Amino acid sequence: MTSQPQSAPARPAREHPHYVGSLLAALGEEPERVVVRWRDRVHTAGELSGTVVTAAAGLAAHGVGPGTVLGVLTAPNSPDMLVARYAAHLLGAGVVHVGSTNAATSGAVLPAAAQATALTETGATLLVADAAGAVQARAVRAHVPGPLALACLEGPADGFLDLTAEAGEGGIRTDPAALASLMPRVPAVTTYTSGSTGRPKGVRRSLAAWNHMVATTVDSGSRPRMLVTTPLSHTIGPMVDATITSGGTVVLHEEFDAGRFLDAVYAHRVTRSFLAVPHIYALIDHPDFASADLGSLQQLIYGGCPASPARLEQAVRALGPILIQTYGTTESWGISVLTPPDHFRPELLDGAGRPIPGVEVVVRDPETGRELPTATTGEVCVRSPVMMDGYWGDDERSRTVLRDGWLHTGDLGHLDDEGHLRLVGRLGDVIKSKGEKVHPTAVESALLFHPRVAQAAVFGVRDGDEVEHVHAAVVPHRGGDVSSGTGSEPSRPSEPSGPEEWAAELRAHVAAVLSPFHAPAVITLRERLPLTASGKPDKQLLRAEAGAASAG
């Protein structure tokens, strides 16, 4: 079945063929407006605009131009990440962020050799770093086989080009006619996948695609104020660009902390934010949540992994009609959305919503490529103006994923009669246990329907005889206001007394919902799940830990 896109939303009055041109025009209208808050500093529109154009001039003076790629290595969510990208895109150059590209866990530092691999694969010739990244930048350069210049945006540093003093602002054109010529499909942003299904892959996206992402991002309203706690190098980037262009302000935090989030929403009257699913749980579980003033919040967008329907019902009751769930991949960007009204229909909370305007979704037979009818499971394929151009250094895989104008996501799912997309697993991510094929996503969905389960990750682990077993890592929801899912008063049955009783209850639940062979052989209770930078449970790390425990 094919789901046709709705018509794309109309754009604001400020027209420009290049998103950085639109952004600079907006900054020029109110130079004293505060546009970025970072730690204890504020950046005005005039300051940001001047820094971007000056940095672009400095980059141009050192040979950066159309088709060039530069690396960016800064403190998490530093304003310098924005400055470097905007300056590069003014010149038609591309960027690759190497600070938060980590396959193990978003809280760890990617080794210098792995960062160097990203720079080598993309052909980067210059690495922009801030003071926090200077030492690491030197270490990275030692692993790059070819020439790699180092540059900074914060004044002179030994061995670094000073982009703030090289060339002033001369020679940088920001008029529509000049920037329009930069819109062909040159690589603009490279985002590395989380590596949750193997080695991280460098996803190459064009300037035209990024421009479209910014132009069609979720409507942020008038004077939006956006709180950023997830990586600027991932999903949040175009939303930040749209916020600034719409006359708004972005508040940048290095990482998510529920208490700081609550304080920042009140202090800065935040209107929108994007969170990973586990962040939603942490927010509504925080001891200060009930007394927090979140009245300014108009949109709380979330995604990254499946959510517990019971916990979502709890979040809807606590937060009201502001929740927006998005589903997408690094390769596709956004695919579908579960709107605020959808969140008041419990039967939709285990789905991925309807296709985003401008995105076509088709479900195909993975083997024949034939389009499948409604309610028939197959591979989710998408076509949109924002999908990737391919992977760096892997033309064969690019041709496999991009075929006949369609991106094959590798996700398995189906469309229902209302056009809602429902996911059931991933191609190649099938656990073959006791002669049966088990889709991890199906088991995760069953676990998440249990009112005691806050988060779940399911994966296969082979024993010493190479027999694969279903494992589940589960974060219990202990206490609290957990809905029974029927609209009745919340149920609070007594909790299981220990891990074995928990595991037995959850196995019985999965067996009843799916079948006995879907029930995990091993269920591990955890305080939290390790996450990738994109907010997904890090199954590589979980599988490695489980394998080590089994071997021990």
N, C-alpha and C positions, 0 to 999 in steps of 0.2 A: 504494500500500500504506500502511496505517496501522500505526504502532507504538504500542500502548497503554502508558501509564505503569504502572510498578510502584506498589505502595502506598507512600505517603510514610513516611519513618522516624519512629519514636516520638520525642517530645520529652523533654528532661530534666525532672526533677521540678519545677523552678521555673516555675510557670505565671503568665502575665501577658498581657493582651490587646495590649499595646504593647511593642515591643522595647526602648525606652528605659526603660520601667518595669521590665522584667526585668533590664536592665543595672544600673540604680540599686539594685535590690534586691540583686543580687550584690555590688556595691561596698559596700553597707552592712553586709554580713556580715563583711567583713574589711577594715576601713578602713586598716590599716597595710600591706596587701599592695601590692607594686609591680605596677602594671598597664601602665605605659607607660615605655619608655626612649627618649629622644630626645637625640641628641648626647651631652653629658656630664651630662644631667639625668635624674632619675627622678621619676615621678609616682605617688603612692600612690592607692589606691582612694578614700580619704577626700578627698584633694585633687581628684581628677577629679570626683567626685560633687558636691562643694561648688561647684566652678567651673562645672559645667554648670547647676546650679539657679540660681546667682547670675546667670549670663549669661542664662538664660531670663527671670528677673525683670527684668533690664535691658532685654531686647528687648521684653517685654510693656509696660514703662513707656513705650516709644516706639512703641506701636501695632502691634507684631507679633503676629499671631494667626492663626486658621484661614484658609487661603487666601492669606496673605501670602507673598511670595517674597523671600528675601534672598540677596545674592551673597556669596561667600567668596573672598578673595584673600590667600593666605599663602605662606610658604616651602613648597617641595615636601614633602608628607607631615608637615607640622607637626601637633602635637597639637591646635592650635587648629582644624584642619579638623574633627576629631571633636567638639570642644566646641561649635562653631557648629552643626553638624548636629544633635547631640543636643538642644541647647537649643531650636533651631527646631522640632524634631519634638515636643518636650514641649508646645509651644503649638499644634500642628497646622499650622505654617507649613512652607514648602518652602525648599530651598537650590539654588543653581546655583554650581558651582565654576568660576571663570574664570581660575585661575592656570595650569592645565595643559591647557587646551582649545586645541590647536594642530594645524593641518592639515599643517604642513610637516615638523617634526621635533620629537620630545619634548625635545630639548636646547635649543631656541630659546624666546624669550619671545614670547608672543602680543601683537601690538600693542594699544595702549590702545583704539583705535577698534573692533577686533574684540571685545575684552572688553566694551566698552560695548554693542555690538550684542547680545551674549548677555543682558546685563542688561535692555536695552530690550525684547527679544523676550519675555522671561519676566515682564515687569512688576515687576521688583525695585525696591523703594523704599529699600533700605538695603544697604550694602556693608560687610561685616566684614573687617577687615584686621589683620595682625600688624605688628610693627615693620618686617619685611623688605618688606612690601607697601604701606607707607604712602605712599611717593612715587608708586608706580604707581597707587594708589587715587585720589589727587588728579588724576592725568592722565586716568584713566578717567572720573571725574565730569565733566570738561570736555567729554567727548564724548557724554554722556547728555542728551538733550533735555529730559527731565522732572526733577522733584526727586529727588535721591538723597542720603540721609544717609550719613555715614561713621561707623563705630564700630570700637572696638578692644577687645581682651581682655587687654591687657598694661599697663593703667594709662593715665593721662591723656596725650593727644597733641593738639597744636594742631589745632582744627577737627574732632576726632573725639569722638563720644560714648563715655564710659567705661562699658562694660557691667559692669565689676567693682565699681562703686561707686554705681550709680544707684538700686537698689531692694533691695539685700540679697537675701534668699531669700523674702521675704513674698509670699503669694498664689499661689505655684506649687504646684499639686496634682500629686502623683505616684502617687496611689492608683489601683487598677484601674478603679474606677467612673468617675473623672474622665477617664482616658486612653482608655477604651473609646469615648467619644463622638467621639474624634478619628480613628477608623479608617475612616470613609467615604472614598471615592476622591477625596480632595483631592490636588493635586500636592505631592509631598514631595521628590523629587530630580530635577533636570534634569541629564542628562549629554549633553554634545555629542559627536557622532560624530567620528571622526578626520578626516573629510573625504577619505578615500582614494578615494571615488567621486564627489567633487564638493564643493560647499559644505557645511561642517559643519552638521548638523541638531540642534536641541535636542530630545532624547528625554525626554518627560515620563512619570514613573513615580509611582504613588500610594503613600501611606503604607501602605495595606493590602498592596500588592505588596512593598514593602521589608520590612515586618514578616514576610511569608512567606519572603522570601529569607534573612533571618537565621535564622528558625526551622528551615529545611530545608537549611541549608548543610552541606557535607561534615562528617561527624562529626570533631570535633577532639580527642576523647578527654578524659582527665582532666588538669587543670592544663596545658593546651597553652601552648606558647611559640612565638609566630609572628614571623618576620622579614619585614618589609614593605619591598620595594625598588621596587615598581611603584606607580603613582598611587593614592592613597586615594580619589580621586574616581571610580575605575572599578571593575573587577571585584572588587578586593580588599576594598571597603568592608564588605559583609555578613559576610565571613569574619573581619574584625577585630572587628566587633560580637559575633559568636558566640564568638570567642576570649575576649574580656573577660567576657562573660556566663557562660562556662563556668568561670570562676575562673582564667583564664590571664593571660599577659603578652604585650604586643606590643612588638617592637623596631623602631623606625622609622628607616629610612635615606632620605635625600633621593633617591637613585637607586641603580641597580645597579652594583656594582663587585665583580668576582669575588673579589679578594683580601680585601676587607672582608667579603664574604659568608662566606667560609670561616672567617675569624677570629671573626665574630659567632656562627656556629653553635656553635663550640666554647666561646666565652666565656659564652654565655647558655644553652647546652644547648637550642638551638632544636629544636622538634619538627616544625614545618611552615612552608612558604613557598609563594608563588606567583611564578612567573617567566614571562617571554616565552620563546619557543623559542630565540632567539639567546643568551639568558642561560644556558640549559642547555649549549650548546656552549662558551661562554666559561668556564663553571665546570669542565667536565671537561678543557678544554685548558690550564687555568692550571698553571703550573709547580709550585705548592704543593699541587695537588689530591691527588696520590698520598700525601702525608704528612699530609694534613689529617684531623682527627678529626671525622667526621660521624656518629658512632654514635648521636647523639640524634635525628637526622632520621627521622621516621615517614611524612611525606607531603611530596612535592615536586610540587606542582600546576603545570601549565604550559599555555600556549595562545597564541592570538593569530594564528598563521599556520601553514601546513603545515610539518611537520618531515621531515627526511631519515630514512628508515627505517634506513639504515646507521648514522647517528649515534645514533638512538634505541637500536639494539642495543648500541652502544658504551656509552651512558649506563646502560642496564639492567645490563650487566656490571659497570660501575664503581660504581653506586649501589645495586643490588639492588631488591627489590620495593617501592619507595616512590613510583614515578612514577605520576601521575594526569594524563591529558590531558583538557582540557575544550574543547568547541566551543560557541560561542554568538555572538550579535551584541549590539550595544549595545541594540537594540530588544527583544530576546528575553531577555537574560541567558543563563543556561546552557541548552543544548539537549541535548547528549549528552556522554558520558564514556567514556574508554578506561581501564579499571581496571588496577591493578597486575598481576593475573594475565594480562590481555590483552596486556601488554607482553612476555610471554614467548612469544607466538605471532607470529612474524615476518610472517605473511600479513595481520595486522590493523594493522600499524604505519603503513600508508598510509591508514587509515580514520579516522573521527571517533568511533568507539565507538557504544554503545547510548544511547537516550534516558534522560535523568536521571529518577528517580522524580518523578511529578507532572507530567511533560511529555508531551504527545501530539505525535507527528510524523506528518505525512501528506506524500506526494509527489504533486503534482498536475501536470496538463498546464498549462503557463503560458498557453495561449490559451483552452482550454475550461473549465479549472477541474476537469476530471474527475480523480478519484483513479486513480493508475496502479498497476499490479501490481509485484511484486517484480522487482528488477533492471532496471527501466525508469526512465530518467533524466527528471526533471522538476523543478519548483520545490519546495524544501523549505518546508513550511508547519507552523507549530507553534501549540499552544494550551496555555497554562499560567496559573497565578495570578500570575506575576511579570512578564509581558510589559508593554510600555509601554501608556500610554493614548493616545499620539499625539505629534505634533510640534508644538512651539510655532509659531504663526503660519503654519501650512501645513495647513489642514483638508483641502484636496484631496488632498495626498500622504498624509495620515493615513488618509483613506477608501480610498485605493488599497492601502495596506499592510495595513490592518486591515479584513478583510471576513468577515462572518458569524461573528465570534468567533475567527477564525484570523488569525495574523500571517504575512504572506507575506514571507519573508526575502530573496528575490531571489537566493538561492544555488541552484545546480543540483546535484542529487545523486540517489542511489537507495538503497533499503534492500535488504540481501541476505537470504538465507534465515534467518540467525541474528538478524536485526533490527539488524545493524550498519549505520550510515549512512556512505556514501561520497560525497564531494563531488567535483564535476568542474569547476565554474566558477560564474560569476555571470551572471544575466540582464543584457543590455546591455553586458557586459564581454567581448564576442566580437570578436576581431580578424578583419577581413575582408581576407585576404591572398591575392592572385592568384586571386580567385574562390572561395576556400575559407574556411569559418568555423573559426577556431582558438580554443579555450577556453584562456585563460592558465593556469588551474589544472591542466589536463591536462598541459601542457608543463612546468609547475613540478614536478608529481609525477614525470614522467619524469626530469627533471634530478636531483631529490632521490634517485632510486633509484641514481644513479651514485655509486660509492664515493668519488670524489674531491670531490663537491659537498657543502658544508656548508649553504649557504643559496642560494635562488634566487628571483628575482622576474621575472615575465614580463609584458610590456605591449606595446601597439601604439604605433608612432610613424609619423606621416605625413611623407612627404618633400615637396619643393617642388611636386610634381605631384599632391599630395593622395592619393598611393598609400600604403596602410598596410602596414607591415612589422613582423614579429615581432622584438622585442628582448628580451634576457635579461640581467639583472645577476646575476652569480654570485660567491659567496664560496667559493673552493676550500678543501678540507680537505687541507692539506699535511702529509704524514707522519702519525704517530700510529698508533693501533691501530684500523684500519678493517676491519670485518667484511666478508667476501664475501657475507654474507646466507645462507649455506648451512649454517652451523654448523661449518665447517671452520676451519683456522687462518687468521688474518687475512692478507689478500694485500697485498703491498707492491710492485707493479710500479713501474718507474721513472716519474718524473713527466714530463709534456710539458716541452719545453725553453723554450717561450715562449708568449705570449698567442695567437698564431695556431694553434699546435699544440694548445693547450688547446681553443680554439674548434672546431677541426676534429674533435677527439675527441668533444666534447659534441654537436656537430651530428649526427655519425654515430650516436651513442647514441640521440638523440631520434628520428632517422629510423628506426632499427631497432625502437624500442619503440612508436612511434606511426605516423609516416609521414614521407616527405621534406618535405611541405609544412608539417608542424609544426615542423621544424627552424628555430631562430631565425636570421634573417638577420644579426643583430648580437649578439655575446656580449661583454659587458664584464666583466672580472675586477675585483673590488673587495676591499679588506681587510675591509669591513663594509658592511651595508646600512643606510641611514637608516630609522629607525623612527618611527611615530606614537606618541602617548602610550599607545595601547592595545596596543603591541607588534607591530603589523603593519608589513611593509615599506611605506615611503612611496612609492607608485607615482606619485603626482602629482609629487613632487620628482624621481624617477628619469626620468619621461617628459620633464619640462622640461629636465633636464640633457642627455638624449639628443637631444632636439629641437634644443637650442642647439648641440650638437656637430655634428649633421648639417648645420645651417645654416652653421656656420663652415667 
